[in-house]
Amino acid sequence: MGHVGRDPDTFEWVVPRLPYVVVYEVDRVQERVVVTGVFHGAQDREGGRDP
């Protein structure tokens, strides 16, 4: 589910009908999904903007 993320070993899932992106990792050893962030779709995740 989702697509390859911006950071290595992460995935991103765009929540249907909502403006959110869930960033997660898959821990295959412990067989779990670790959510590392939830962002609003309009949020600047690059963080490089000058005022």
C-alpha positions in Angstrom: 0.0 0.0 0.0 1.4 3.4 -0.8 4.4 4.3 -2.8 8.1 4.7 -2.2 8.9 7.6 0.0 11.3 10.5 -0.2 13.6 9.1 2.4 15.2 5.7 2.0 13.3 2.7 3.4 10.0 4.7 3.8 6.7 4.6 2.0 4.0 7.2 1.6 0.2 6.6 1.6 -2.1 9.4 0.5 -5.3 9.0 2.5 -8.4 8.7 0.2 -10.7 11.7 0.3 -8.6 13.5 2.9 -5.7 15.9 2.5 -3.2 13.8 4.5 -0.1 11.8 3.6 1.1 9.1 6.0 4.8 8.3 6.0 5.7 4.8 7.3 8.4 2.1 7.4 7.9 -1.6 7.3 9.8 -3.6 10.0 9.9 -7.1 8.4 11.8 -8.6 11.4 9.2 -7.7 13.9 6.4 -7.8 11.4 5.0 -4.4 12.0 4.4 -1.0 10.3 5.9 2.0 12.0 4.2 5.4 11.2 6.9 8.0 11.2 4.8 11.0 10.2 1.4 12.3 9.2 1.4 15.5 7.1 -1.2 17.7 5.6 -1.1 17.5 1.8 -0.5 21.3 1.4 2.3 21.3 4.0 5.8 22.1 2.8 7.8 19.1 3.9 11.0 20.3 2.3 11.5 23.0 4.9 13.7 25.1 2.7 11.5 28.2 2.3 12.9 31.6 3.2 10.5 34.2 4.8 
